[in-house]
């Protein structure tokens, strides 16, 4: 099948567009194939069907599907836009089509925009370009039959805004739509381009001229105005602060620092590089913003950053502060010196198995920033908000992971796995629903004569047994008389590498041999 495009979504799945062959007479199909992270095919979706006739089937007809645009949606799905043009001599018609699918490839909506005027001898194509919103919808720019640029939105069929020239950039600004209109608008000459803020129904909230600043090849510090700004750092390690207004920041080459204020505006970073760049929240004076309860949330599905100054339990709402398109994740290294969020919350994109969920799984992360004995502590939650695991990475390179059975699907309540600095498992503990637990210890460093020790405890925390397995395969097991029903305190059984019992000894509670 002729391939058209391949798009990797934020959740790691891939969408390949293709068509079957183009027959002179008959049907062909536009297909979307969805693959998982490993490259295995999840499903094949028929997006559209086209029909050609060479005249042997009346009437003659030529239908083409062209000008494809594919975007990932904020909840893990995807949208496909294209022109569907049919020629039926002596007439013809064309329309732009937008089809949306969830993370599993199920259709969730479509939109059709006519692009042909009655007087057209040849149908005009819309050449749709799609932009995803943070609310799982799609905004499209389509050339209409009037040859004007129409802004359409899939969740509001009546929303339509018209421009003389095609907008050059669109992004979601926390529920509002931020549209950059080039300076070449017909009938409206302007020395600069403008940036519009539209509400969800495309009503104009504000329109301001965009101020442009470009740095040098060195380390620049660029600060925006109270209006909209385009700041471009160029080469060098630059600092860019858009300040008030809806700004587009481009760092260029180098390790750049981006500052965001919490004034209600939302900035877009065109080229944030998690491997080199940093970010910080600042107050109106540009000073780092600190909060012992503040939660900074990164939504991987949309690239949106939101900030809640008083956390989950405070009255202040979270607000969008920036968009980092194309960024897959953030880490402690991405926070500028002096800005240390109390919690970084990362929402993962919805994967195919979670299709239809309102939000994906999440991780709440606390960083040590050199002030504590841990580097990072992370609590992971499923899409329903239920705690699944808790992981702590310590400064000595050891780590501990706790697994929780919050849904009570297992016979255990939680598991704990501790790792040595070399990454080898050192301790593994199982805590059962009845209060008993089992503790496994492993010779992670390889410097002991034994490979593992296994201890069993009752619900009161009393040790029931201990088993020690030696490096040569032999082992011994101690059984303790916790019920005080025996005349001795515990017995020890010794086994050879083949598992055969070689001896049995009895001891008093104080460890002396039992003489009974």
N, C-alpha and C positions, 0 to 999 in steps of 0.2 A: 504494500500500500504506500502511495506517495506520502512521505512525512512532511508535515507543515511546521511544527514547532515542538519544543520540549520545555516544560516549565517545572521547576522544583518548588514546591510549596513550603511554607514555614514549618510544617509538621514533619518534613522530610520525605513525604510522598512526591511522586512525579506524575505530571499529566502530559501525555504525548497526543498531539492532534495529527490526524491523518485522514485521507479520503481513499475510498475504494477507486477502482479504475473509472475513467470517464468514457462511458459508452456513447456511440453515435445515436443509439436508440435504446432507451431503458433508464433505469434508476441507478444512482450511486449515492454513497453515504458519507457524511462527515462523522468521524468517530473520535471519541476521547477515551484513551486508555489510561487507567489509574494504576500506578505501581507503588508498592510499599518501599520502605527504606532499603530493603535488601535487593530490590529490583524485581520482585515477584509480582506478577499481574494480579490485581485485586478484582477488577472488572473492566468490561468494555461497554461504553455508553454510546448509543446512537444519538448524536446531537441534532442532526437534520437529515432530510432526504431530498435529493434533487432529481429532476427528470429531464432527459433530453429526447428529442424526436427528430429524425432526419427526414421526416415527411412520410415515411412508411406507416407511421402511426400519426393520425391527424389530430390536432394541427401541428405544423412544424414548431419546434420549441428548442431553445438553448438556455439552460439554467447554470449559473456559475456561483460558487461560494468563494469569496475573496476577502482580502484586507482583515486578517485575523488578529485579534487581541485577546490575550489570556492573562488574568490576574488571580492571585490567591485571595481568599476571603478571610476575614478576621476570625471566624470560627472553624477554620480548617478546610473549608471547601474551596471551590474555584468558580470562575465565571468565564464564559467564552463569548466574544463579540465578533461579528463579521457582517459582510454585505451579502445579501441573497438577491441576485439579479436574474430575471427571466426575460428573454426576448421571444415574443410571439409576433412575428412580422404581420402587419406593419407597426405593431406597438410593442411596448415593453414596460416593465415595472421593476423597481428595486426597493428594498427596505433593509435597514440595519436591524440585526437581531442580537439580543443579549440573553444568554441562557445561564442560569445559576444552578450549582450543584453543591450538595453538602460534602462532608469529608469522606463519605463512603461512595460518592458518585450518584446519589439520588437527586433527581430534579427537584428544585425548591422554588422555581419561579422563572419567568421569562418576560421579555419586553420587546416590542416591535415598533420601530420608528420609520415611517414612510419618508423616502428621500427623493421621490420623483415628482416633478411638476407635470400637469396635464399637457403642457406645450412641448415637453421634451421629446425630441426625435429619438434620442438614445437615453436610457435611464441614467440618472445621476446617482453615484454611489456615495454613501455616508462616511466611509472610512472611519468607523468607530474606534475610539481610544477609551479604554476603561481605567477607572481609578476606584480602588476599594476603600470603603469607609470603615470606621471602627465599630459600626453597628451591624456588620455583616452584609451590608448593601453595596451597590455599585453605582457610581456616578459615571456617565459616559458623555463624551463630546462627539456629536454627529453632525455632519454637513447635511442640512435639510434640502428639500426640493427648492427652497427659496435661496439657496446657496449661502445661507447664513449658518453660523455655528450654534448648534442647539445643545444646551446643557440639560441632560436628562438624569432622572434618578429612579432606580427600580422599585423603591418602596413607596414612591409618590408618583403615580402615573400622570397626575395633573401638573406636576412641577416641571416647568420648562423656562429656561432663560436663554436669551439670544444674544450673540455677539457678531460683530462684523468680521472679526479675526479669531482664529482658534486660540483659546487659552493655552499658555505655555506650561503651566504647572497647577496642580490641584492637590490639596491634602486635607485631611480631616482635622479640624481644630477644636476638638472636644465637643462635638455635637454640631458646631458650625462648619461651614465649608470655606476653605481659603483658596481663592482663585487668583492667579496671576495673569493679567491681560497684557499682551505686548503693546508697545508704544505705537505700533503701526495701524491701529484701529482706523478703519475708513471713516472719513467725516469727522474724526475726533483726533486730530494730530496732537501729540503730546511729546514733550522732551524726554519723558521717561515712561516706563511701564507702570501700571497701577496694580494694587492688590486689594481685592474685594473680600469682605467677610459676609457670607450669606447664611441665613438660617436654614433649617432643614427643608423648607419649602421654597428655597431660592430667593427669598425676600432679602433685599440689600440692607445690611446693617451698617456697613461703612465702606468707603472706598478712598484709599490714600495713595499718593505717589510714592514710589519705592526709591529710597536713597541707596546708592551703590557705593561701596568702598572695596578697594582691592589692595592687598598688601604687597610687600616686596618679596625678594628671594630670601630675606632674613627672617628673624623672629619678630612678628608684628603683634601688636595689641590693638584690636579693632573693637570699638564700642558703637552701638547703634543709637538711634534717636528715639523720640517718643512716637515716631511714625513707623511705617514698615521699612525694613532694610534688607538689602542683600549684601552680606559680608563674605568676602573671599580672601582667605589668608595667603594662598599661594605656597611656595616652598618655605621651609623653615618651620620651627615649632611655634605656632601662633596661639594667641588667646582671643577668642571671639565671644562677645557679649552683645546679644541683640537688644537687650533692655526692653522697654515697652514696645508694643506693636507686634504684629505677626511677621516674623523675620525668617529668611532662609540663609543658613550658615553653611559655608563650604570651606573646610580646612585646607584642602590640598595636601601636598606631600608633607611629611614630618609628623611629629607627635604633638597634636593640637589639643587645646583645652577649650571646652565649650561651657559657658556659664548660662544658666537659665534662672529667670526671676519668676516669682509666684504672683504676678500682677494680673493674671487672668488671660493673658495672651499665650499662644502656643507657637513655638518656633519649630522649624524643620531643619535637621542637619542632613545635608545632601550626601555626605560621604563619611559618616562616623566609622572609624576603624577600631574595633574592640582590641586589636593586637597592639595599638599604639596610643590611641586617643583617650582622654579623660573628660569627665563632666562634673559639674558642681551646681548646686542650688545656692542662690545668693539673694540677699535682701535688696532693697531699692538702692542702697549705696554700693552694691557690688561685694559686700562682705559675705563670707560663707554662712549659710543658714544652718543652725544647729537645732536639733530637737531630740529630746530623750525618748519621745514616743512617735516621732514621725515615721511614716511608712512610705517608701518610694517603690512604686510598682511598675514593672516593665511587662507589657503585654506583647509576647513574642509573635502572636498571630498578626498584629497590626503595626508593631514597632512603636506604639504609643507609651510614653512615660507619664504616670500620674503621681501626685503627691498628696498625702493626707497628713497634715501637721500634727494632729493629736491622735493618730492611730485609729484602730477599729472601734474603740469605746468612746471616743470623743465626739462632740457635736459637729465639728467642722467637716464639711464634705471634702472628698478627694477631688482634685482638679487636674486637668491635663496641662502639662507644661511643655512637652516636646514630642516630636515624632522622629524616630530613627529608622527610616525605611531600609529594609534589607539586612538589619542587624539581627543575628540569631540568638545572642545571649550577652549578659553582662557579668563581670566579676569584680572582686575587690580592687583589682588593678585599674579599673575604669573610673575610680573616684579620685578626683583631684585632692592633693594634700590639703588638709584642713576641713574637708567636708566628709563626714562619716555618718551616713544615715543609720538610725537606730535599727531599722529593718529594711532589707531589700526583698521585695516580694516579686517573684517571677511566675507569671501565668503561662503555661505551655499551650501551644496550639492544640485544638481538638484533633485527635487522630481518627482513622476510619472506624475503629471499634467504638468510639464515643460519639459518632455522628448524631446530631440532634441535641446534644447537650448545650446548655447556655454558656458554659465556660469549661476550659480544660483543667487538668491537674495543676497544682501550684507548689512552689517551694518558698518558704519564709526563711531568709538567710540573715544571720548576724555575723559580722566580721570582727575579729579581734583587733585589727589595725595596730598590732604591736603592743597593746595595752594589757592583754590577758595571756593566759597560758594556752589559749586555743587560737587557731588561724581562722576557722570558720565553723559555725554551727548551723545546720540546715534541717528544717522540718518539712517533710513532703506530704502533701494532701492529695487525695483522689478528686475527681471532678465534683463529687458531692460534698467536699470540704471535710472529709474524714481523714484523720492523721494516719499515715501509713508507715513512715520511717522517720527516725531522728538520727542525724549523723553529726559527729564532732571530729574535726581534724585538729590535732594538737600541734603546738610549736615544735615538739620533739619528733614530729613526723609520724607519730602513732595516730590511730583513729579508732572510733567506736561507732557502731551502727546498731540502732534498736528498731526492731520490726514489731508493729502492733496489729493485733487482730481485733480492731474496733468493731467490726461487723459480726464478731462472734461466729466465724465460719470454721475455726480451727479448734483443736482440743487444747491449744496453748493460748495464753493471754498476750505474751510478748517474747521476742527472742533478742538476744544481745550478742553481737559479734565484735570482738576487739582485734585490731591488727597491729603488728609490730612495725617499727620504722622501715623495715625492708619489705613491707606489704604483705607479709605472711600472716595467716590467721593464728592468733595466739590464744584467744579465749572464745568459747561459744557456749552460751547459756540458754536453756529453754525453761520458761516459767509457765507452768500449766494452770489451767482454770481452777484446779482443786487446791492450789497453793503450793504444791510440790515443785521442785525444780532440779534440773540436771546441769552440772557445770563441767565443760570440757576444757582442758588446758593442753596446748600443743607446744612442742619445742621449736618455736619459730626461728630461733637463732641457731639451732642445730648444735648446741654446746652442752646438752644434757645426755645422760645415759638412757633416758626414756624418750619415747616419741609422743606419748599423750597420757594424761591423767583424767579419769572420769569420776566425778563425785555426785552422789544422789542424796537429796535432802527431802525431808517430809514437810508437811504444811506448817509445822512449828519451827522450821529452820534447822532441825536436828539432822546430823549427817547419818545416813543409812548405810552407804557403802562407799568404798573407794577402790578403783581399779587402776593399776599402773602397768602400762605396756612398755617393755624395754625395747631398745633398738634391735636386739637379736630376735624379736618376736615372742619371747617368753613374757609372762605377765603374772602379777599377783593381785588378789582381790581381798579386801578387808570388809567384813560384815559386822556392823556395830549393833549391840543389844540396847537400842534406844528405849525399848519397852521394859527394860530391867527384868526380863523373864528368864535370863540365863545366869548361871553362877559365875560366868566370866564376862568381861567387858566387850570383847570382840574376837573374832577368829580371822585368820589370814590363810588363804589358800594359794599355793604356788603351782603354776602350770608351765610346761615346756613349750617350745615354739610350735609344736603340733597340737597344743591344746589339752594334752594329757595332764591330769593332776599328779603332781610329784610329792607334795607334802601339805600338811595342815597343822597350824599352830594356834594356840589359844592364849589370850593375854587379858590381864586385869585392866581396869580403867586407867591406871597410872602407867601402863605400858610394860609392866613386869610380866614375866611368863606366868600363866595360870597353872597352879600345881594341883588342881583338883582331880 
